[in-house]
Amino acid sequence: MTGAVKELDHEVAPADDVAAIWSVTAAREAAWVRAQVLWRLRDEPELVSGYLAVNERTTELAGRAILLPLP
């Protein structure tokens, strides 16, 4: 890389590294598994509530991790 492209890469390097790690395919697969679990738990409201709470906290943790500045 040279010129402006090199400068831009240097400026956004942490963000594009995070984006490269994230996979749409993996996210879809995880969403499908979660949907299947919820379907199986549909007759267990207390388990559904707990499962959704854990998923919410995990999502929050991942979101906060993405926002952390990289060295």
mmCIF file as gemmi writes it, N, C-alpha and C atoms, coordinates in Angstrom:
data_model
loop_
_atom_site.group_PDB
_atom_site.id
_atom_site.type_symbol
_atom_site.label_atom_id
_atom_site.label_alt_id
_atom_site.label_comp_id
_atom_site.label_asym_id
_atom_site.label_entity_id
_atom_site.label_seq_id
_atom_site.pdbx_PDB_ins_code
_atom_site.Cartn_x
_atom_site.Cartn_y
_atom_site.Cartn_z
_atom_site.occupancy
_atom_site.B_iso_or_equiv
_atom_site.pdbx_formal_charge
_atom_site.auth_seq_id
_atom_site.auth_asym_id
_atom_site.pdbx_PDB_model_num
ATOM 1 N N . MET Axp A 1 ? 0.84 -1.175 0 1 0 ? 1 A 1
ATOM 2 C CA . MET Axp A 1 ? 0 0 0 1 0 ? 1 A 1
ATOM 3 C C . MET Axp A 1 ? 0.884 1.236 0 1 0 ? 1 A 1
ATOM 4 N N . THR Axp A 2 ? 0.402 2.227 -0.691 1 0 ? 2 A 1
ATOM 5 C CA . THR Axp A 2 ? 1.145 3.48 -0.765 1 0 ? 2 A 1
ATOM 6 C C . THR Axp A 2 ? 0.188 4.654 -0.678 1 0 ? 2 A 1
ATOM 7 N N . GLY Axp A 3 ? 0.751 5.822 -0.439 1 0 ? 3 A 1
ATOM 8 C CA . GLY Axp A 3 ? -0.008 7.063 -0.492 1 0 ? 3 A 1
ATOM 9 C C . GLY Axp A 3 ? -1.174 7.117 0.468 1 0 ? 3 A 1
ATOM 10 N N . ALA Axp A 4 ? -2.293 7.629 -0.048 1 0 ? 4 A 1
ATOM 11 C CA . ALA Axp A 4 ? -3.483 7.851 0.77 1 0 ? 4 A 1
ATOM 12 C C . ALA Axp A 4 ? -4.045 6.548 1.323 1 0 ? 4 A 1
ATOM 13 N N . VAL Axp A 5 ? -3.977 5.475 0.544 1 0 ? 5 A 1
ATOM 14 C CA . VAL Axp A 5 ? -4.495 4.189 1.014 1 0 ? 5 A 1
ATOM 15 C C . VAL Axp A 5 ? -3.704 3.711 2.23 1 0 ? 5 A 1
ATOM 16 N N . LYS Axp A 6 ? -2.398 3.907 2.198 1 0 ? 6 A 1
ATOM 17 C CA . LYS Axp A 6 ? -1.562 3.517 3.333 1 0 ? 6 A 1
ATOM 18 C C . LYS Axp A 6 ? -1.902 4.351 4.561 1 0 ? 6 A 1
ATOM 19 N N . GLU Axp A 7 ? -2.09 5.648 4.363 1 0 ? 7 A 1
ATOM 20 C CA . GLU Axp A 7 ? -2.464 6.527 5.483 1 0 ? 7 A 1
ATOM 21 C C . GLU Axp A 7 ? -3.815 6.135 6.06 1 0 ? 7 A 1
ATOM 22 N N . LEU Axp A 8 ? -4.782 5.88 5.198 1 0 ? 8 A 1
ATOM 23 C CA . LEU Axp A 8 ? -6.113 5.491 5.646 1 0 ? 8 A 1
ATOM 24 C C . LEU Axp A 8 ? -6.054 4.183 6.426 1 0 ? 8 A 1
ATOM 25 N N . ASP Axp A 9 ? -5.296 3.217 5.924 1 0 ? 9 A 1
ATOM 26 C CA . ASP Axp A 9 ? -5.174 1.944 6.619 1 0 ? 9 A 1
ATOM 27 C C . ASP Axp A 9 ? -4.578 2.147 8 1 0 ? 9 A 1
ATOM 28 N N . HIS Axp A 10 ? -3.587 3.015 8.096 1 0 ? 10 A 1
ATOM 29 C CA . HIS Axp A 10 ? -2.959 3.288 9.387 1 0 ? 10 A 1
ATOM 30 C C . HIS Axp A 10 ? -3.965 3.914 10.359 1 0 ? 10 A 1
ATOM 31 N N . GLU Axp A 11 ? -4.815 4.786 9.858 1 0 ? 11 A 1
ATOM 32 C CA . GLU Axp A 11 ? -5.786 5.481 10.713 1 0 ? 11 A 1
ATOM 33 C C . GLU Axp A 11 ? -6.903 4.558 11.197 1 0 ? 11 A 1
ATOM 34 N N . VAL Axp A 12 ? -7.329 3.628 10.374 1 0 ? 12 A 1
ATOM 35 C CA . VAL Axp A 12 ? -8.469 2.769 10.735 1 0 ? 12 A 1
ATOM 36 C C . VAL Axp A 12 ? -8.049 1.335 11.019 1 0 ? 12 A 1
ATOM 37 N N . ALA Axp A 13 ? -6.767 1.08 11.143 1 0 ? 13 A 1
ATOM 38 C CA . ALA Axp A 13 ? -6.26 -0.283 11.31 1 0 ? 13 A 1
ATOM 39 C C . ALA Axp A 13 ? -6.966 -1.063 12.42 1 0 ? 13 A 1
ATOM 40 N N . PRO Axp A 14 ? -7.147 -0.519 13.61 1 0 ? 14 A 1
ATOM 41 C CA . PRO Axp A 14 ? -7.822 -1.313 14.637 1 0 ? 14 A 1
ATOM 42 C C . PRO Axp A 14 ? -9.247 -1.689 14.236 1 0 ? 14 A 1
ATOM 43 N N . ALA Axp A 15 ? -9.96 -0.767 13.636 1 0 ? 15 A 1
ATOM 44 C CA . ALA Axp A 15 ? -11.35 -1.039 13.259 1 0 ? 15 A 1
ATOM 45 C C . ALA Axp A 15 ? -11.434 -2.077 12.152 1 0 ? 15 A 1
ATOM 46 N N . ASP Axp A 16 ? -10.567 -1.999 11.153 1 0 ? 16 A 1
ATOM 47 C CA . ASP Axp A 16 ? -10.67 -2.985 10.08 1 0 ? 16 A 1
ATOM 48 C C . ASP Axp A 16 ? -10.189 -4.356 10.54 1 0 ? 16 A 1
ATOM 49 N N . ASP Axp A 17 ? -9.313 -4.41 11.536 1 0 ? 17 A 1
ATOM 50 C CA . ASP Axp A 17 ? -8.923 -5.704 12.094 1 0 ? 17 A 1
ATOM 51 C C . ASP Axp A 17 ? -10.097 -6.359 12.811 1 0 ? 17 A 1
ATOM 52 N N . VAL Axp A 18 ? -10.845 -5.579 13.579 1 0 ? 18 A 1
ATOM 53 C CA . VAL Axp A 18 ? -12.027 -6.11 14.262 1 0 ? 18 A 1
ATOM 54 C C . VAL Axp A 18 ? -13.045 -6.583 13.24 1 0 ? 18 A 1
ATOM 55 N N . ALA Axp A 19 ? -13.265 -5.804 12.209 1 0 ? 19 A 1
ATOM 56 C CA . ALA Axp A 19 ? -14.219 -6.185 11.175 1 0 ? 19 A 1
ATOM 57 C C . ALA Axp A 19 ? -13.799 -7.461 10.471 1 0 ? 19 A 1
ATOM 58 N N . ALA Axp A 20 ? -12.512 -7.653 10.285 1 0 ? 20 A 1
ATOM 59 C CA . ALA Axp A 20 ? -12.024 -8.852 9.613 1 0 ? 20 A 1
ATOM 60 C C . ALA Axp A 20 ? -12.27 -10.105 10.45 1 0 ? 20 A 1
ATOM 61 N N . ILE Axp A 21 ? -12.264 -9.955 11.762 1 0 ? 21 A 1
ATOM 62 C CA . ILE Axp A 21 ? -12.482 -11.089 12.65 1 0 ? 21 A 1
ATOM 63 C C . ILE Axp A 21 ? -13.95 -11.524 12.626 1 0 ? 21 A 1
ATOM 64 N N . TRP Axp A 22 ? -14.838 -10.581 12.49 1 0 ? 22 A 1
ATOM 65 C CA . TRP Axp A 22 ? -16.267 -10.845 12.523 1 0 ? 22 A 1
ATOM 66 C C . TRP Axp A 22 ? -16.696 -11.556 11.247 1 0 ? 22 A 1
ATOM 67 N N . SER Axp A 23 ? -17.528 -12.529 11.358 1 0 ? 23 A 1
ATOM 68 C CA . SER Axp A 23 ? -17.964 -13.305 10.207 1 0 ? 23 A 1
ATOM 69 C C . SER Axp A 23 ? -19.486 -13.33 10.145 1 0 ? 23 A 1
ATOM 70 N N . VAL Axp A 24 ? -20.027 -12.929 9.016 1 0 ? 24 A 1
ATOM 71 C CA . VAL Axp A 24 ? -21.481 -12.965 8.836 1 0 ? 24 A 1
ATOM 72 C C . VAL Axp A 24 ? -21.973 -14.404 8.921 1 0 ? 24 A 1
ATOM 73 N N . THR Axp A 25 ? -21.232 -15.311 8.329 1 0 ? 25 A 1
ATOM 74 C CA . THR Axp A 25 ? -21.632 -16.721 8.352 1 0 ? 25 A 1
ATOM 75 C C . THR Axp A 25 ? -21.691 -17.253 9.78 1 0 ? 25 A 1
ATOM 76 N N . ALA Axp A 26 ? -20.674 -16.957 10.57 1 0 ? 26 A 1
ATOM 77 C CA . ALA Axp A 26 ? -20.658 -17.419 11.96 1 0 ? 26 A 1
ATOM 78 C C . ALA Axp A 26 ? -21.804 -16.795 12.753 1 0 ? 26 A 1
ATOM 79 N N . ALA Axp A 27 ? -22.094 -15.527 12.5 1 0 ? 27 A 1
ATOM 80 C CA . ALA Axp A 27 ? -23.191 -14.854 13.197 1 0 ? 27 A 1
ATOM 81 C C . ALA Axp A 27 ? -24.53 -15.487 12.843 1 0 ? 27 A 1
ATOM 82 N N . ARG Axp A 28 ? -24.719 -15.818 11.576 1 0 ? 28 A 1
ATOM 83 C CA . ARG Axp A 28 ? -25.972 -16.476 11.164 1 0 ? 28 A 1
ATOM 84 C C . ARG Axp A 28 ? -26.107 -17.851 11.801 1 0 ? 28 A 1
ATOM 85 N N . GLU Axp A 29 ? -25.011 -18.603 11.823 1 0 ? 29 A 1
ATOM 86 C CA . GLU Axp A 29 ? -25.054 -19.932 12.436 1 0 ? 29 A 1
ATOM 87 C C . GLU Axp A 29 ? -25.387 -19.843 13.92 1 0 ? 29 A 1
ATOM 88 N N . ALA Axp A 30 ? -24.788 -18.879 14.608 1 0 ? 30 A 1
ATOM 89 C CA . ALA Axp A 30 ? -25.075 -18.702 16.03 1 0 ? 30 A 1
ATOM 90 C C . ALA Axp A 30 ? -26.532 -18.302 16.249 1 0 ? 30 A 1
ATOM 91 N N . ALA Axp A 31 ? -27.046 -17.422 15.394 1 0 ? 31 A 1
ATOM 92 C CA . ALA Axp A 31 ? -28.447 -17.004 15.509 1 0 ? 31 A 1
ATOM 93 C C . ALA Axp A 31 ? -29.386 -18.193 15.284 1 0 ? 31 A 1
ATOM 94 N N . TRP Axp A 32 ? -29.041 -19.047 14.342 1 0 ? 32 A 1
ATOM 95 C CA . TRP Axp A 32 ? -29.886 -20.221 14.059 1 0 ? 32 A 1
ATOM 96 C C . TRP Axp A 32 ? -29.904 -21.159 15.263 1 0 ? 32 A 1
ATOM 97 N N . VAL Axp A 33 ? -28.751 -21.403 15.867 1 0 ? 33 A 1
ATOM 98 C CA . VAL Axp A 33 ? -28.688 -22.276 17.039 1 0 ? 33 A 1
ATOM 99 C C . VAL Axp A 33 ? -29.505 -21.677 18.177 1 0 ? 33 A 1
ATOM 100 N N . ARG Axp A 34 ? -29.382 -20.367 18.37 1 0 ? 34 A 1
ATOM 101 C CA . ARG Axp A 34 ? -30.165 -19.722 19.438 1 0 ? 34 A 1
ATOM 102 C C . ARG Axp A 34 ? -31.658 -19.849 19.174 1 0 ? 34 A 1
ATOM 103 N N . ALA Axp A 35 ? -32.063 -19.705 17.927 1 0 ? 35 A 1
ATOM 104 C CA . ALA Axp A 35 ? -33.481 -19.861 17.581 1 0 ? 35 A 1
ATOM 105 C C . ALA Axp A 35 ? -33.952 -21.279 17.861 1 0 ? 35 A 1
ATOM 106 N N . GLN Axp A 36 ? -33.125 -22.259 17.551 1 0 ? 36 A 1
ATOM 107 C CA . GLN Axp A 36 ? -33.496 -23.654 17.814 1 0 ? 36 A 1
ATOM 108 C C . GLN Axp A 36 ? -33.637 -23.91 19.316 1 0 ? 36 A 1
ATOM 109 N N . VAL Axp A 37 ? -32.737 -23.354 20.092 1 0 ? 37 A 1
ATOM 110 C CA . VAL Axp A 37 ? -32.813 -23.513 21.55 1 0 ? 37 A 1
ATOM 111 C C . VAL Axp A 37 ? -34.096 -22.882 22.071 1 0 ? 37 A 1
ATOM 112 N N . LEU Axp A 38 ? -34.401 -21.677 21.61 1 0 ? 38 A 1
ATOM 113 C CA . LEU Axp A 38 ? -35.635 -21.014 22.054 1 0 ? 38 A 1
ATOM 114 C C . LEU Axp A 38 ? -36.867 -21.824 21.674 1 0 ? 38 A 1
ATOM 115 N N . TRP Axp A 39 ? -36.858 -22.426 20.505 1 0 ? 39 A 1
ATOM 116 C CA . TRP Axp A 39 ? -37.999 -23.254 20.079 1 0 ? 39 A 1
ATOM 117 C C . TRP Axp A 39 ? -38.162 -24.443 21.023 1 0 ? 39 A 1
ATOM 118 N N . ARG Axp A 40 ? -37.061 -25.069 21.373 1 0 ? 40 A 1
ATOM 119 C CA . ARG Axp A 40 ? -37.134 -26.227 22.278 1 0 ? 40 A 1
ATOM 120 C C . ARG Axp A 40 ? -37.577 -25.818 23.686 1 0 ? 40 A 1
ATOM 121 N N . LEU Axp A 41 ? -37.257 -24.597 24.073 1 0 ? 41 A 1
ATOM 122 C CA . LEU Axp A 41 ? -37.608 -24.112 25.414 1 0 ? 41 A 1
ATOM 123 C C . LEU Axp A 41 ? -38.975 -23.433 25.469 1 0 ? 41 A 1
ATOM 124 N N . ARG Axp A 42 ? -39.693 -23.423 24.355 1 0 ? 42 A 1
ATOM 125 C CA . ARG Axp A 42 ? -40.933 -22.634 24.263 1 0 ? 42 A 1
ATOM 126 C C . ARG Axp A 42 ? -41.964 -22.953 25.349 1 0 ? 42 A 1
ATOM 127 N N . ASP Axp A 43 ? -41.934 -24.157 25.888 1 0 ? 43 A 1
ATOM 128 C CA . ASP Axp A 43 ? -42.899 -24.53 26.925 1 0 ? 43 A 1
ATOM 129 C C . ASP Axp A 43 ? -42.333 -24.357 28.334 1 0 ? 43 A 1
ATOM 130 N N . GLU Axp A 44 ? -41.179 -23.719 28.441 1 0 ? 44 A 1
ATOM 131 C CA . GLU Axp A 44 ? -40.51 -23.497 29.726 1 0 ? 44 A 1
ATOM 132 C C . GLU Axp A 44 ? -40.218 -22.006 29.905 1 0 ? 44 A 1
ATOM 133 N N . PRO Axp A 45 ? -41.224 -21.208 30.264 1 0 ? 45 A 1
ATOM 134 C CA . PRO Axp A 45 ? -41.042 -19.753 30.332 1 0 ? 45 A 1
ATOM 135 C C . PRO Axp A 45 ? -39.899 -19.293 31.236 1 0 ? 45 A 1
ATOM 136 N N . GLU Axp A 46 ? -39.672 -19.975 32.343 1 0 ? 46 A 1
ATOM 137 C CA . GLU Axp A 46 ? -38.585 -19.566 33.233 1 0 ? 46 A 1
ATOM 138 C C . GLU Axp A 46 ? -37.223 -19.794 32.574 1 0 ? 46 A 1
ATOM 139 N N . LEU Axp A 47 ? -37.073 -20.915 31.871 1 0 ? 47 A 1
ATOM 140 C CA . LEU Axp A 47 ? -35.818 -21.176 31.167 1 0 ? 47 A 1
ATOM 141 C C . LEU Axp A 47 ? -35.618 -20.203 30.015 1 0 ? 47 A 1
ATOM 142 N N . VAL Axp A 48 ? -36.705 -19.886 29.311 1 0 ? 48 A 1
ATOM 143 C CA . VAL Axp A 48 ? -36.619 -18.917 28.215 1 0 ? 48 A 1
ATOM 144 C C . VAL Axp A 48 ? -36.147 -17.577 28.767 1 0 ? 48 A 1
ATOM 145 N N . SER Axp A 49 ? -36.712 -17.163 29.876 1 0 ? 49 A 1
ATOM 146 C CA . SER Axp A 49 ? -36.347 -15.889 30.486 1 0 ? 49 A 1
ATOM 147 C C . SER Axp A 49 ? -34.87 -15.87 30.862 1 0 ? 49 A 1
ATOM 148 N N . GLY Axp A 50 ? -34.407 -16.924 31.498 1 0 ? 50 A 1
ATOM 149 C CA . GLY Axp A 50 ? -33.005 -17.003 31.883 1 0 ? 50 A 1
ATOM 150 C C . GLY Axp A 50 ? -32.081 -17.057 30.681 1 0 ? 50 A 1
ATOM 151 N N . TYR Axp A 51 ? -32.455 -17.824 29.683 1 0 ? 51 A 1
ATOM 152 C CA . TYR Axp A 51 ? -31.648 -17.945 28.463 1 0 ? 51 A 1
ATOM 153 C C . TYR Axp A 51 ? -31.529 -16.6 27.755 1 0 ? 51 A 1
ATOM 154 N N . LEU Axp A 52 ? -32.637 -15.885 27.643 1 0 ? 52 A 1
ATOM 155 C CA . LEU Axp A 52 ? -32.604 -14.577 27 1 0 ? 52 A 1
ATOM 156 C C . LEU Axp A 52 ? -31.771 -13.572 27.799 1 0 ? 52 A 1
ATOM 157 N N . ALA Axp A 53 ? -31.834 -13.659 29.116 1 0 ? 53 A 1
ATOM 158 C CA . ALA Axp A 53 ? -31.035 -12.757 29.954 1 0 ? 53 A 1
ATOM 159 C C . ALA Axp A 53 ? -29.543 -13.017 29.75 1 0 ? 53 A 1
ATOM 160 N N . VAL Axp A 54 ? -29.158 -14.287 29.694 1 0 ? 54 A 1
ATOM 161 C CA . VAL Axp A 54 ? -27.748 -14.624 29.467 1 0 ? 54 A 1
ATOM 162 C C . VAL Axp A 54 ? -27.312 -14.143 28.088 1 0 ? 54 A 1
ATOM 163 N N . ASN Axp A 55 ? -28.146 -14.344 27.077 1 0 ? 55 A 1
ATOM 164 C CA . ASN Axp A 55 ? -27.809 -13.876 25.731 1 0 ? 55 A 1
ATOM 165 C C . ASN Axp A 55 ? -27.668 -12.359 25.694 1 0 ? 55 A 1
ATOM 166 N N . GLU Axp A 56 ? -28.531 -11.665 26.416 1 0 ? 56 A 1
ATOM 167 C CA . GLU Axp A 56 ? -28.46 -10.208 26.456 1 0 ? 56 A 1
ATOM 168 C C . GLU Axp A 56 ? -27.144 -9.741 27.07 1 0 ? 56 A 1
ATOM 169 N N . ARG Axp A 57 ? -26.755 -10.364 28.173 1 0 ? 57 A 1
ATOM 170 C CA . ARG Axp A 57 ? -25.491 -9.976 28.819 1 0 ? 57 A 1
ATOM 171 C C . ARG Axp A 57 ? -24.289 -10.307 27.929 1 0 ? 57 A 1
ATOM 172 N N . THR Axp A 58 ? -24.336 -11.435 27.25 1 0 ? 58 A 1
ATOM 173 C CA . THR Axp A 58 ? -23.247 -11.814 26.353 1 0 ? 58 A 1
ATOM 174 C C . THR Axp A 58 ? -23.134 -10.836 25.2 1 0 ? 58 A 1
ATOM 175 N N . THR Axp A 59 ? -24.259 -10.441 24.643 1 0 ? 59 A 1
ATOM 176 C CA . THR Axp A 59 ? -24.261 -9.47 23.551 1 0 ? 59 A 1
ATOM 177 C C . THR Axp A 59 ? -23.715 -8.13 24.02 1 0 ? 59 A 1
ATOM 178 N N . GLU Axp A 60 ? -24.113 -7.724 25.212 1 0 ? 60 A 1
ATOM 179 C CA . GLU Axp A 60 ? -23.604 -6.463 25.772 1 0 ? 60 A 1
ATOM 180 C C . GLU Axp A 60 ? -22.09 -6.534 25.948 1 0 ? 60 A 1
ATOM 181 N N . LEU Axp A 61 ? -21.597 -7.645 26.473 1 0 ? 61 A 1
ATOM 182 C CA . LEU Axp A 61 ? -20.16 -7.81 26.673 1 0 ? 61 A 1
ATOM 183 C C . LEU Axp A 61 ? -19.413 -7.748 25.34 1 0 ? 61 A 1
ATOM 184 N N . ALA Axp A 62 ? -19.926 -8.434 24.336 1 0 ? 62 A 1
ATOM 185 C CA . ALA Axp A 62 ? -19.277 -8.415 23.02 1 0 ? 62 A 1
ATOM 186 C C . ALA Axp A 62 ? -19.294 -7.008 22.432 1 0 ? 62 A 1
ATOM 187 N N . GLY Axp A 63 ? -20.403 -6.309 22.568 1 0 ? 63 A 1
ATOM 188 C CA . GLY Axp A 63 ? -20.493 -4.946 22.066 1 0 ? 63 A 1
ATOM 189 C C . GLY Axp A 63 ? -19.508 -4.018 22.743 1 0 ? 63 A 1
ATOM 190 N N . ARG Axp A 64 ? -19.349 -4.162 24.055 1 0 ? 64 A 1
ATOM 191 C CA . ARG Axp A 64 ? -18.386 -3.328 24.773 1 0 ? 64 A 1
ATOM 192 C C . ARG Axp A 64 ? -16.957 -3.667 24.352 1 0 ? 64 A 1
ATOM 193 N N . ALA Axp A 65 ? -16.682 -4.944 24.124 1 0 ? 65 A 1
ATOM 194 C CA . ALA Axp A 65 ? -15.345 -5.36 23.706 1 0 ? 65 A 1
ATOM 195 C C . ALA Axp A 65 ? -14.987 -4.77 22.351 1 0 ? 65 A 1
ATOM 196 N N . ILE Axp A 66 ? -15.951 -4.709 21.462 1 0 ? 66 A 1
ATOM 197 C CA . ILE Axp A 66 ? -15.708 -4.139 20.123 1 0 ? 66 A 1
ATOM 198 C C . ILE Axp A 66 ? -15.356 -2.657 20.231 1 0 ? 66 A 1
ATOM 199 N N . LEU Axp A 67 ? -15.928 -1.97 21.22 1 0 ? 67 A 1
ATOM 200 C CA . LEU Axp A 67 ? -15.705 -0.54 21.367 1 0 ? 67 A 1
ATOM 201 C C . LEU Axp A 67 ? -14.412 -0.184 22.09 1 0 ? 67 A 1
ATOM 202 N N . LEU Axp A 68 ? -13.741 -1.168 22.664 1 0 ? 68 A 1
ATOM 203 C CA . LEU Axp A 68 ? -12.497 -0.88 23.382 1 0 ? 68 A 1
ATOM 204 C C . LEU Axp A 68 ? -11.419 -0.449 22.392 1 0 ? 68 A 1
ATOM 205 N N . PRO Axp A 69 ? -10.695 0.592 22.726 1 0 ? 69 A 1
ATOM 206 C CA . PRO Axp A 69 ? -9.608 1.008 21.833 1 0 ? 69 A 1
ATOM 207 C C . PRO Axp A 69 ? -8.491 -0.03 21.833 1 0 ? 69 A 1
ATOM 208 N N . LEU Axp A 70 ? -7.968 -0.299 20.675 1 0 ? 70 A 1
ATOM 209 C CA . LEU Axp A 70 ? -6.86 -1.228 20.543 1 0 ? 70 A 1
ATOM 210 C C . LEU Axp A 70 ? -5.541 -0.466 20.597 1 0 ? 70 A 1
ATOM 211 N N . PRO Axp A 71 ? -4.499 -1.111 21.105 1 0 ? 71 A 1
ATOM 212 C CA . PRO Axp A 71 ? -3.211 -0.415 21.201 1 0 ? 71 A 1
ATOM 213 C C . PRO Axp A 71 ? -2.616 -0.113 19.833 1 0 ? 71 A 1
